[in-house]
Structure formats: C-alpha cells, structure tokens
Amino acid sequence: GEVLFVTVYLRIATLPDAAHDITAISGASGNGLFRLLLNTSGTVQLQYQNGGSVWTNVGSASAALSIGAFYRLEYSCSGTNTGGAAACEFKLDGTVVASGSSLTLIGATTVDLLHIGLQYSVATVDLYYDDIAISDSAYPGAGQVNILKPNATGNYTAWTNGAGTAPTNVAEVPH
C-alpha cells in the first residue's frame, strides 16, 4: 500500500481556542485518514478516522509545546485498508510519541492528499509552518531550506533584465 512520510516544522504564536488540525492526510474521496491535532493545551495528538467516521486517538498526546519555539513534527501513514491493516506513527523532534497498526480506516484505501493547516476543524489560532518535506520511502529527517542567492550572471543571459544587472535583480533576501 501507499506510505507517506511527512516532516513539518511548527511554531505556535497563539494556542487555538478549539482543537486545530496541524496537518492531515486524506484519501481520493476526500475522507480524512490521519491527522495531527493541536489541542488548546498545546499538546499534539495523532488521530485516524476509523470505519465509523469518528476521529480516534492513536496513543497518547505529546507533552505541551511552548509558544514561540519551533518543533519538528514527523508522521508516517499507510493508507492500506485491506483487513484493517493501516498504520501510522508520530514523532516529535525525532522521538516517537504515538504509533498504531491494524487500523480500519473510513472507506478510503489510499493516501492521496496532504493538507497543511485547517482541514477538519474550526479554530482561531496563529501558527507558523516551515521546511515541509515529504517522502514515500523514509522520514526526510531534520533539515532546513536555505537561501541560494545568485552572485554572478549564469548560463541564461539573453532575457531583458530591467534596471541593474541580472544577479542583483534576484538576489534579495526575503523576510
């Protein structure tokens, strides 16, 4: 079956006023399969949507996350639903928090869509996401996206570059 490994860095600016999806996986039909849920206390809970259409906790929630700090959240999920064989795992900063196997999912049999942010819940919250990485073979692990600024004219110089030289037109550092 399909397996998806997701790594996302999360910083909480304000806690949610109700439980809030951080990220979710759904099937082709749009049915939810797995999600990481941020609770009002700052804990993160791995859940799957069972055959009865109810979101069900997998293991225990994480310890409460602090406001203003970045955390690496990783989770993997398998959408295989044959005989209740779906599986999932959640890691916080590289340490396993929760895992489950032999799960029976709601109607969907494949992992098809990745959602970042609000999907299956309604809450007021202020979150920052960074360095999202996805793989179908293993956890991408710790990492970051770095800026690669041009420092000279490269291979393609035929285009009109407006004012200034080509490298200086695209060498700004974003916020």
N, C-alpha and C positions, 0 to 999 in steps of 0.2 A: 504494500500500500504506500501511499504518499506520506512522506515525513517532511516536516518543515521545522527548521531551527531559526529562531529569531533572537537577535540581540538588540536592545534599545537602551540608551542612557536616558534617565529621567531625573528632573529636578522639580521639586514641588515648591511653588511660590506661596500658594494658599491651599489648605486642605479642602476637600469637597464638602458641600453641605448635605450630600447624599452619596452613596457608593457610586463610583465612577469607573468606567472602562478605561484602562490604560492602552491596551491593545487586544484585539480579538481576531480569531480565525473563523471563517465560515465556509460552508460548502457551496457548490454551484447553485443550489436552490435558494441561497441566502440564509438558510438556517444557521444559527450560531453553533459552533462546535466547542471551542475553547476560548477562554479569556483570562486576562489578568485584571483583577478588580481592586481599585484603590478605595479603602474604607475611610470613613470620616475620622478614624483614629490614626490614620497614616499607615496602617498595615496593608499588605498586598496579599490577595487570595487568588490562587489558581482555581478555576472552575471549568466544568464541562456541562454542555446542555444534554441531559440524558434523554432516553427514548420517550419519556413522558413530558418532554418540552420544558423541564424545570432545570434552572441552573443549580448545579450541585458542587459543593466544595470538594476539592481534592486535597487531602491532608490538612495541615494547619496553615494559618496565615503567617506571614513573615513578622519579624519584630517591626515596631513602628519606625518609619523613615523620618528623618529630620527635615525640616523646611530649609531650603537653600543649599542642600548638598546634592551632588549628582550621584546616582546609583546605577550600576549595570544590572539590568533585568534581562534574563535569558529564559526562554522556554522552548520546548520542543513538543510537537504533537504529531500523532499519526491518525489519519482520518479513516483508516480501515475499520469498517463496522461489521465485518463478517463474523458472526458469532460473538459479538461484544468484545472485539479484540483491539479497540482503540487504546492508545496510551498517551501519556503526557508527563512533562516534568517542568519544574520551575526552579530557577537558580537566582540568588541574589548575590551580586559581587562574587560569582564563581562557586558559591556554596549551595548545595541542593536544599531547598526549603520544603518542597512537596513533589510527590510523583504518584502516578496511578497507572494501572494497566487493566486489561479486560473490561474496558468501559463500553457501554452500549450508548451510542450517540443518537441524537434526534434525526431520523430519516436520511441524513446525508451520508455519503460513503467516501467522499474525497475531500481533501483540504484544497480549497480553491482560491479564497480571498483573504488577504491580510488587511486588517483595519487598524489604524493608529488613531487614538483618541476616541471620543464619544461614539458609540455604536449602539449598544443595547441598554443604555441607562441615561437618565437625565439628571444632571447635577451642575452646580456652579462651582468652578474650580479653576485654578491658574497653574498650568503645568508647562514645562519646557522639555522638549524631546531633542535628542542629539544622537548622531552617529548610529543610525539604524542600519543593521546588517542582517541579511537573510541568506540561508543556505539550505540545500536539500541533502547535504551529506554529513555535516557536523556543525557544532556551535562555532560561529565565527570568532568568539572569544573577545578578550579585551582589545580595544583598538580605538582609533580616532580618525577623523577625516582631517587632513592637513591642507593648508593653502599651498598651491604651487603657482607662484607668480612668474610670468614671463620676464626675462631680463635682457632679451635681445630679439631682433626680428628672426622669425623661424623660416620654415620652408615655404610658407604661403604668403607672399608679399604683393600679389597682384591686385588686391582689393583696395578701394579707396578707403583711407583710414581717418578721414576728417582732420581735425586740428591735432597737431603734435605728431609724435612718432607712434607707430603701431604698438610697441610694448607698453608705452605709457598710457595708452587708451584703455588697456585692460588690466593694469597692474594694481588697481585699488584694493585695499584690504577691507572686506565687509565688516559690519558691526560686530 
